[in-house]
């Protein structure tokens, strides 16, 4: 599933539904095309020879399976280096006034937050996710903005709620993820160790894992790398 957004220049840009744990890369792919007309798909859909953000981030040691756990200035500099002549990216404090200023100036914000099952921010501290803030819905009510994620539809987010959710992000321990042996998708399933042969998904379904597919994502201090931060992009 996906939705199509028309940017101020009249170009239609597709915000796709993510494949696998790649929400940050799908968000970034949309931002690059929407603002800078840079078309780099988030994933290569199984073609390892095709240019994609996932392939590049993996090659450069910025991701393990597609996760994006960094909103620091180091990541902002890495993103700018994808095309220094076009991309303007900064890591700034996740602040309501900064978001409104960026959106009113025609920019976009990529904000990490804790997502609940309905796709809205909560303060659980877990389930770190990314959204793209695209527009202030009503200039008389600047706290409500258009947020894009999960590729299915636009949502309305309260900036106060989003900021609180962002601040609540907690550190994560090491985790292991493997692919279903019969699947051609990028979907990874959480498992117990690198030696795991099976994984159980959120619906209780058991998946036989593809031999050699299990990857370890190291413990990450998201309270330092994501919480309190966002990535802002301007023209």
N, C-alpha and C positions, 0 to 999 in steps of 0.2 A: 504494500500500500504506500501511497505517497500523496503529497499535496503540492500544488504549483503556486508559487508566489511571483507576482510581477514586481520587479524592482523599479525605482524611480526613473530609470532610463528606458523602461518599457520592455526589458528582457524578461522572459518567463524562466524561472529557476525552480527546479524540482527539489523539494525536501523529501528525501526518501526515507522509508522505514529501515531501521538499522538491521544488519545481519550479524548475529553474534554480539559479543560484548564490545561494541565499537561505537557507542553513542557519541563520544567525543570526536571521533574521526568523521562521522556522518555530519555532525554539527559543523565541524571545520570545513568540510568539503562544500557545504551549502554557503557558508560565509565567504569563502574564496570566490565562488562563482557569482554570488549575489553582488558583492561589492567591487570585485576586481576583474571579473570575467576570466578567472583562472579555473579551468576545468580539470580537476584531478579527482577521480572517484575515490570514495572512502575505501572500497575493497575492489579486488580484481576479479571477484567471482570465480575463483579457482584457477585463473590463468596467472601463473607466477611470473610470466614474462611481461605482463601488462603493468604499466605504471599505476600505482595507487598509493594513497596515504599510508595504508596499512603496511604495504611492502616496504616503503621508504622508512617509516618509523621503526619497523622491525630491524631493518638493515642497520640503522643508526643507533640501535639500542634504546629507543624511546618507548617501546612497548614490547610485550611478550606475545599476546594473542590478539591485540587490538585495543586494549584498555588505554585510557588516557588519564593518568593520575597526577597531572602537573599543571598548575596555573601560575607558576612562578615566573619571574623575569627571564630565567633561563629558557623556559619553554616559549615565551613570547619572542625571544631572540631567534630561537630555532625556527619558529613559524615564519618570521620575517625573512629569514634566509632562503625560504622556498622561492621567493621572487622579490629581492630587496627593492627593485625599482617600482613595485606596485603596492606591496603589503605594508600596512601600518598596524602594528599590534603591540599592545602594552598589557602588562600585568598590573592591575590596580586593586585597591581595596574594594570589596563588594559593598558599595554604598548607594543608597537610593538616589541621592542627588547626582552622583556620577553616572548612574544608569540613565536617568532622565536627560541629562546634558548630552550624553552620547547619542541616544535615540533621536532627540530633537535636532541634532546636527547631522543626521543621516547615517550614523554608524550603527553597528551591531554589537551586542554583548553576548559572550559565551559565559554562562554562569553554572558552576557546579552546585548541586543541591542534593538533599535527601528526598528521594521520590517514593510515594506510597503506591499502592496497588491500582489506584485510580488515575495515576499520572500527575498528582499534584504534590507540592512541597509539604513535608512534615518535619518534625524536629527529633526524629528517632536517632539521628546520627549515623544511620546505616543506609545501604542501598544508594551509594553515591552515583549520580547521574549528571548529564549535561543538558542544558537547554540553550536555545538561541532566543534572545529578546529582540523583537523586530520592530515594534511600534508602540507608542503611547496611544491607547484606544480613544481616550477622551481628554482633550487638553484641560478640561475643568476638573478631571479626576486623574491626575498624573500617576497615582499609585497603582492603577490597573494597566497592565501592558499585555501585548500579544507575545505569547511564548510558543516556540516550535520545538517539538521533540517527538520521538516515536513515529514520525512520518505520517500519522493518520489524520490529524486535524490540528487546527490552531487551538490553543487554550488561552484563557485569561488568568494571569497570575497577579496576585497582590505582591507588590515589591517588598512590603514589610514582611510578609510571610516568607518570601523567597530569601530575603536577607537573613532571617532567623534560621531558616533551614540550612543555608550555606554555612553559617557560623557553627552549626551543630555537628558538622561532619566529623566523624571519629576516625582514628587510625584503624588500619586493617592488618590482621595477621597474614602469614603466608597461606596461600591457597593453591590447589591443584585443579586443573581443568583438562578434560579430554573430549575428543570428538566421537560421535556415534559412528561405528564401523561401517554402517550402510548409508550414511548421509553424505551428500555432496555440499551441504550448506556449511556456513561458518559457525554454526551453533556449537558452543562448548558447554559441557556439563560439569558441575562441581563434583569432585571426587576426593577420596581420603589421602591418597599419596601417589607418587610417581609409578608405583607398582599396581595401581588399581586397574581392574579389568572391567568394572561396571560402575555406573553412576546412576543416581536416582534424581529425577527432575522435580520441580515444584508440585507437579500433579501426582507424584508417586510412581511414575512410569520408570521402569528399569531400562537403561541403555547399555548395550555391549560396546565397549570403547575400542576404537581403532588402535591396534598395537603401535606403540611409539608416538601416539598423538598427545599423551599427557604432558602438560607444561606447568611449571611452577611459577606463580606470580609472587615475588618476594613480599614480605611484610613492608608496608608503606606508611609513612607518617602523614596521612592525609590531613591531619589537623594543622600541619605546617604547609603542605603543598597545595591543598585545595581550600580548606576552611578560611574564610575571611578574604578570599581573593576571587578575581574574575579576569577574563581576557577581553579587552575592548579593541574593536577594529574601526578605523575611520578612513575616509577617502583622502 
